[in-house]
């Protein structure tokens, strides 16, 4: 088993070959490319799904691929839709409510160890 410092995905990733994980509450995720310092994750939301307010030590940049979301970051709320993005500095509270079904593309630095579980 590799250590987290050695954890990485293959260099070339086909989404059709990567497991999609059901998270419950109308949310599912797919871990795409990653290495020790970066991770890209696709997250699907059904309308009305809630990404509960939380924080973590990772920097996060998110691209709204589709849909419409009310996004909360560090006390500020804004409705974002396809083509928009947001950045979350480490340890800031953040969350989202899906107003129209859609997909977010999350990028984390460093990788989210908690997402890998036993895979690392």
C-alpha positions as CSV (number, residue, x, y, z in Angstrom):
1,X,0.0,0.0,0.0
2,X,1.3,3.4,-1.0
3,X,1.7,6.2,1.6
4,X,-0.3,9.4,1.1
5,X,2.9,11.1,0.1
6,X,3.1,8.6,-2.8
7,X,-0.6,8.4,-3.6
8,X,-1.4,9.3,-7.2
9,X,-3.8,8.4,-9.9
10,X,-2.7,7.2,-13.3
11,X,-1.4,9.9,-15.6
12,X,-4.2,9.4,-18.1
13,X,-7.7,9.0,-16.6
14,X,-10.8,7.9,-18.4
15,X,-13.9,8.9,-16.4
16,X,-15.8,5.8,-17.6
17,X,-13.2,3.7,-15.7
18,X,-13.5,5.5,-12.4
19,X,-16.0,4.6,-9.7
20,X,-18.8,7.0,-8.9
21,X,-19.5,7.1,-5.2
22,X,-23.0,7.8,-3.9
23,X,-22.8,10.1,-0.9
24,X,-26.5,10.3,-0.2
25,X,-28.9,13.3,-0.2
26,X,-28.8,13.5,-4.0
27,X,-25.0,13.9,-4.2
28,X,-22.4,11.7,-5.8
29,X,-18.7,12.1,-6.5
30,X,-16.0,10.8,-8.8
31,X,-12.3,11.2,-7.9
32,X,-10.4,12.0,-11.1
33,X,-6.7,12.9,-11.2
34,X,-4.7,13.3,-8.1
35,X,-1.2,13.4,-6.6
36,X,0.1,14.4,-3.2
37,X,-0.3,18.1,-3.9
38,X,-3.6,18.3,-6.0
39,X,-6.9,16.4,-6.5
40,X,-9.7,17.0,-9.0
41,X,-13.2,15.7,-8.1
42,X,-16.5,15.8,-10.1
43,X,-19.5,16.1,-7.9
44,X,-23.1,15.7,-9.1
45,X,-26.0,17.4,-7.3
46,X,-29.8,16.8,-7.7
47,X,-32.0,19.9,-7.3
48,X,-32.4,20.6,-3.6
49,X,-29.3,18.8,-2.5
50,X,-27.3,20.5,0.2
51,X,-23.5,20.5,0.6
52,X,-23.6,21.2,4.3
53,X,-21.5,24.0,5.7
54,X,-18.0,22.7,6.7
55,X,-14.3,23.6,6.6
56,X,-11.1,21.8,6.0
57,X,-7.3,22.4,5.8
58,X,-7.2,22.3,2.0
59,X,-7.4,25.1,-0.5
60,X,-10.3,24.5,-2.9
61,X,-11.2,26.0,-6.3
62,X,-14.5,25.0,-7.8
63,X,-15.8,25.3,-11.3
64,X,-19.6,25.2,-11.9
65,X,-19.8,22.9,-14.9
66,X,-23.6,22.9,-15.0
67,X,-26.7,23.8,-12.9
68,X,-27.2,26.6,-10.5
69,X,-26.0,26.8,-6.9
70,X,-26.4,29.1,-3.9
71,X,-22.8,29.1,-2.6
72,X,-21.8,30.2,0.9
73,X,-18.1,31.1,1.6
74,X,-17.0,32.7,4.8
75,X,-20.2,34.6,5.5
76,X,-20.9,35.6,1.8
77,X,-23.7,34.0,-0.3
78,X,-24.1,34.2,-4.1
79,X,-26.0,32.3,-6.7
80,X,-23.5,30.8,-9.3
81,X,-24.3,29.0,-12.5
82,X,-22.5,27.2,-15.4
83,X,-19.2,28.9,-16.2
84,X,-18.8,30.5,-12.7
85,X,-16.3,29.5,-10.1
86,X,-15.4,30.1,-6.5
87,X,-12.2,29.8,-4.3
88,X,-12.1,28.7,-0.7
89,X,-9.0,29.4,1.4
90,X,-8.1,26.8,4.0
91,X,-10.2,26.6,7.2
92,X,-13.1,28.8,5.9
93,X,-16.7,27.7,6.4
94,X,-18.4,27.0,3.1
95,X,-21.3,25.1,1.6
96,X,-23.8,25.0,-1.2
97,X,-27.5,24.4,-2.0
98,X,-28.3,23.1,-5.5
99,X,-31.0,25.3,-7.1
100,X,-31.0,23.5,-10.4
101,X,-29.4,20.0,-10.9
102,X,-25.8,20.3,-11.9
103,X,-22.1,19.4,-11.6
104,X,-19.2,21.0,-9.7
105,X,-15.6,20.3,-10.5
106,X,-13.6,20.6,-7.3
107,X,-9.8,21.0,-7.2
108,X,-8.1,20.6,-3.8
109,X,-4.5,21.3,-2.7
110,X,-3.1,19.1,-1.2
111,X,-5.2,16.0,-2.0
112,X,-8.1,15.1,0.2
113,X,-6.8,12.1,2.1
114,X,-10.2,11.5,3.6
115,X,-11.6,10.9,0.1
116,X,-9.2,8.1,-0.7
117,X,-9.9,6.0,2.4
118,X,-8.1,2.7,2.0
119,X,-7.0,3.4,-1.6
120,X,-4.0,5.4,-0.5
